[in-house]
Amino acid sequence: MGKTRVAVIGNGIIGEQHIQSYKEIPDCEIAAICDINEERLNYIGNKYGIEKRYTHIGKLLATEDIDAADICLHNNLHAPVTNAVLNSGRHAYCEKPMAGSYADALSMYETAQKNGKKLHIQLALLYDDSAKAAKIFIDKGYIGKIYHVRSCGFRRRGRPFVDGYATKEFVNSHTARGGALFDMGVYRMSQLLYLSGLPKLERVVGKIYQEIEVDEKRKIESGFDVEELGTGYAVYENNLSLDVVESWAIHMGSLGRSMIAGDLGGLMFDPLSYHTLKEDLQIDQTIDLGAMNYRNHTVHPENSLCDSSQKHWINALQGRCELIPTAKIALETSLLQEGIFLSSKLGRELTANEIKSLAKSTAIEVPNIEL
């Protein structure tokens, strides 16, 4: 087949990164770009030699020149734009998190199913060499029965905008819904749920915090009202538990490492290490991920189809591999996030069914979708 023609909707920092990634994929053509900011649109178009430019999403989707669209907008814009892309008969790639709420994420998943189109969510840590090696250990049975996983992310003072980088849209609930759990926690939680076999959630308890001093001028300008620390504890089917701690800002030197614990062995991440018992001896092993990566591009080149989120997406659209079910993984991650938020708000543990029934849309109306 010919090149996959992709339109990139949203040409900010993340959108430009996606364009750079697509430029390196031979079977992909950036057929068009779209942004409501015409100055930014033309800057990106001129910089990367992209001729077709739109400020109106509906007009872009009315063309016959694209096969898929990549949505690089803020969280509460994901659902309406992604659903419009899917309903236009195109495949959709969407930035993380899937949406600002579980209700919106579910609408995206169901719209993709209804239209028979591929929906892919940017969950970068699924393609990390550590995840690939961990999956081998798990699939080969070296971990045994997984009974506890820990999702742990740390920034000492790294809140977007208020601590000096990125834009204010990352830190207010109107555009982003959440903070640390939505911006970075989503990566680790989705990776661990994927490696654990995407278990069924039973119940969640959690708490979110915004306690650390912040520049008052930037707080007012941004409307900073999202969590800088998110914590949670979840129970899944088959007696599996998961705990979460994700920090944008905290007075600590570190928070530890993510992990997977099984009855035959355990894995710790960043860096990846394997721990087990042999003949009553405690064994701690490191993994040469560089050597694995080299062999995946020489001896086992089929493994290079999952080098990155964008490359895997294009390879799946080109029919070279099955798409990792990132939409389902992201949906289950959204359910966990929603549970932590609702538990913190209500001050109690919630069942999965309660979370689903209480989840409400946080989507923002997008005026430039309808023609």
Steps between C-alpha positions, in 0.01 A plus 500: 500500500600863465602736775259554789380861480478652848362838609633644825236696694660731754844635416636598840800348677366143486360536149840610372664201668254270323574666166871445556434131574284454190766662283731211590252230393536418127143368458337808650409829337392803701217594267367798696522691826231679698513758777272781609808723542572605143839649585616173658343300217699688237819485705478120522389466138792707375752331731408146389388569144134406552282666239144420608403699809165538673366704789166316485486132598171441315648630174805278545282192553289589195801444273588171333874546554553324834481143632546577869532787743725554799336704778751705703266714706440542871325225695144634505510553123597141421153342494311742273781524244589130503134404461466741208802339331364148555152598381654643182623149415865556596725322744598708803816539706455694823742639754496376858299490717215358298269775629429715803242257638411134479164592344675677212758224457219245478326708232821494294541124539138434403517737202804315365322167543185631332692629197738206474800733512832473682535725804852528636601683818851632558630285787873534442624266775341198329779524239782556747770230494433437870137416423600269216746312721253489790235350274741220402559416868125502567397306188765232563373447853806629687285731713229245571169626636505879522340613826615862551620785278618849591480806276745762620597831337704784645566866433622708791377828352388454143147635464434629147487878455501593870852354533623657178430288191212404268165678491228584750254260335682209670412619851133597507204267517313676219741379234691218673259363768797362697868560567777256592284188459385610154825646372754237609327239717305379199823368344597279791150385592424398141833318467442299816139416417614384154779282641263359763262377231243782525319365809143595589472776760295427814548803731712812560585741779714808444597853590629799303695798635613854418708613798843628386570873472446641152578830328185701568509697175525186290236324708250780434591528132460126439209424730714222649251271673612142426691248709877515541491165686267211434481183711280196474449135581301267276389138519457299180364155424697190602628667819724749315568835665655821368624810677570836337703803602567765237664832580543828314626663820594361842765562765681170447823378347326211323190282524651168394434295188207336323485124540321174423494230769429136418521176697801380295680828438478876492588790272606852587512782244732793424735319473342161428613220732377146569489339843439135589607197704708210362595208726415718803735771370378859451575605143504861373556543126536797270402486133711627210229694319747643249589151380130408481428811294786417260377145445145627451628699202726229355423140600131564581405802283127425537531640852593839359138546391441625856791743525269785601134588526494676161698229319280227643187696400614540140617137477158386624320721246729360232396146603842387622390423856202491731441823689571470871155567657601839635142629494393223740814546714444877515131450582587279799764752609235773479271293722775479763571875477130581526474278804784680679344840424151398612630325811694811600192713445257272684741384770437129461579188300301444180422189299566493128126509431461807720782676315337427166162627616639818658739597220386809308624660180753780539528562126519855369285600204713544188345766274700426185388138450162558339490639146 
